[in-house]
Each structure stands twice: as C-alpha cells, then as structure tokens.
Amino acid sequence: MDVGIYPTRKALDKAEEMGLDLVEISPKAEPPVCKIMEYKKFLYEQKKREKAMKAKASKVIVKEIRFGPNTDDHDYDFKKKHAEKFLKDGAKLKAYVFFKGRSIVYKDKGEILLLKLASELEEVGKVEQMPRLEGKRMTMFIAPKTKK
C-alpha cells in the first residue's frame, strides 16, 4: 500500500482508486494528518482502545459506617471490625455520627467517637478529612493505606 503525502484532491482520488476511505487522524496538526484505510475498521479499533482504557481505570468504592452519639462499646467494636475489613479490601471509609432530635448537644461525644475510630484504624488507613459537622451529621473520611 502506497501511503505518502498527497494534496487533498490527490489523496481522495488515491483512496477511491484503492477502494478505501481517507480518514483524518489528527485534524489539529498542521497540515492535518490523514490516512487511507477502512473507516469501519478505524472506528472499531478506536472503540476497542477506549474500552481497554476504561477497564484499566480504578473505581473508588466508598463504604459508610453510621454511629450515634451514645454508641455502646460493643456496637462500636463491631462496627470498627467492619471498618477495618473495608479498608483492608481497598475501599474508602465514610464514618459519620448522626444526631437525632436534641442529641445535637452531644457534638463533643460524636467527635471523640470519630477521633477514637481514626486512632484505632491508624495501621490500616489514614484520615483524609477530619470530623466536620454538616447539619445533623458529623462526617470523617478515612482512605486505605497503600501496600508497598
């Protein structure tokens, strides 16, 4: 197959003569880059490349754990074990304390609970966002530590 630099009309004639299409590869280049090939095959290969790139992209999974401001020790330990498992599996963790009704007066208890969780999960994860009050929720994000 003779692929060279042709002026536009010559390139179109050459492609037509070969029974193929003139495909513009890089329109922003000066002069625009074109190739004589089957257009359907070009589209197929382009879709295949995009699909491969999408498969390689990592998906971030966020798991949530909800506490109350007066969460009991046993419940806390149970949820902490789940949080540890989520972080070991490579998911991000969103831990939050939900304040119902007038329990908003226990903001300090909620913050202490989240900070305690962060310190106990220090080996498996690192705090991405410190506890922050948003409405009736105090939220904290913990990301898994990368394996070396």
C-alpha positions in Angstrom: 0.0 0.0 0.0 1.4 3.3 -1.0 1.0 5.8 1.8 2.6 9.2 1.2 1.9 12.9 1.5 -0.7 13.9 -1.1 -2.6 17.2 -1.6 -6.2 16.8 -0.6 -7.7 16.0 -4.1 -4.9 13.6 -4.9 -5.4 11.8 -1.6 -9.1 11.4 -2.1 -8.5 10.1 -5.7 -5.9 7.6 -4.4 -8.2 6.4 -1.6 -11.1 6.0 -4.1 -8.8 4.1 -6.5 -7.8 1.7 -3.7 -11.5 1.2 -2.7 -10.8 2.6 0.8 -11.6 5.7 2.8 -9.5 8.8 3.6 -9.6 9.1 7.4 -8.5 12.3 9.2 -6.3 11.1 12.1 -5.2 14.4 13.6 -7.2 17.4 12.4 -5.3 19.9 14.7 -1.9 19.1 13.3 -0.5 21.5 10.6 -1.1 20.1 7.9 -3.9 17.8 9.1 -2.8 14.1 9.2 -4.9 11.7 7.1 -4.6 8.0 6.4 -6.0 5.8 3.7 -7.8 2.9 5.4 -11.2 1.3 6.1 -13.3 3.8 8.2 -15.3 1.0 9.9 -12.1 -0.7 11.0 -10.8 2.6 12.3 -13.9 3.1 14.4 -13.8 -0.5 15.7 -10.1 -0.1 16.8 -10.9 3.2 18.5 -13.7 1.8 20.5 -11.5 -1.2 21.5 -8.8 1.2 22.7 -11.3 3.3 24.7 -12.8 0.1 26.3 -9.3 -1.0 27.3 -8.6 2.4 28.9 -11.9 2.3 30.8 -11.1 -1.2 32.1 -7.8 -0.1 33.5 -9.2 2.9 35.3 -9.6 2.2 39.0 -13.0 2.7 40.6 -13.2 4.2 44.1 -15.6 2.4 46.4 -16.9 4.3 49.4 -18.3 2.4 52.3 -20.3 4.1 55.1 -20.5 3.4 58.8 -23.0 5.2 60.9 -22.8 5.8 64.7 -25.0 7.5 67.2 -23.5 9.9 69.7 -24.1 7.4 72.6 -23.0 4.3 70.7 -22.2 1.4 73.1 -18.7 -0.1 73.3 -19.8 -3.5 71.9 -21.6 -1.8 68.9 -18.5 0.4 68.4 -16.2 -2.6 68.3 -18.5 -4.5 65.9 -18.6 -1.5 63.5 -14.8 -1.0 63.9 -14.2 -4.5 62.7 -16.3 -3.9 59.7 -14.4 -0.6 59.0 -11.1 -2.5 59.3 -12.3 -5.1 56.7 -13.5 -2.3 54.3 -10.1 -0.6 54.5 -8.2 -3.8 54.0 -10.3 -4.5 50.9 -9.2 -1.2 49.5 -12.4 0.8 49.9 -12.6 4.3 51.3 -14.5 4.7 54.6 -17.0 7.4 55.4 -17.7 7.3 59.1 -20.4 9.5 60.5 -22.3 10.3 63.7 -26.0 11.1 63.1 -27.6 13.3 65.7 -31.3 12.8 66.1 -33.5 15.4 67.6 -31.9 17.1 70.6 -28.9 14.8 70.7 -27.0 17.5 68.8 -26.0 18.8 72.2 -23.6 15.8 72.3 -21.4 17.1 69.4 -18.3 16.6 71.5 -19.1 12.9 72.2 -19.6 12.4 68.4 -16.2 14.0 67.6 -14.5 12.0 70.3 -16.0 8.8 68.9 -14.8 9.5 65.4 -11.3 10.5 66.6 -11.1 7.3 68.6 -12.0 5.3 65.5 -9.4 7.1 63.4 -6.6 6.4 66.0 -7.6 2.7 66.3 -7.6 2.3 62.4 -4.2 4.1 62.0 -2.4 0.9 60.9 -4.8 0.2 58.0 -5.9 3.7 57.0 -5.1 7.4 57.1 -7.5 10.2 57.8 -8.4 12.1 54.6 -10.8 14.5 56.3 -11.1 15.3 60.0 -14.5 15.2 61.6 -16.7 18.0 60.3 -20.2 18.9 61.3 -22.6 19.2 58.4 -26.2 19.8 59.5 -27.1 16.9 61.8 -24.1 14.7 60.7 -20.5 14.8 61.8 -18.6 13.2 59.0 -15.0 11.9 58.6 -13.3 10.2 55.7 -10.6 7.5 56.0 -8.6 6.2 53.0 -6.8 2.8 52.9 -3.0 2.8 53.2 -1.4 1.7 50.0 0.5 -1.6 50.2 4.2 -1.3 49.5 
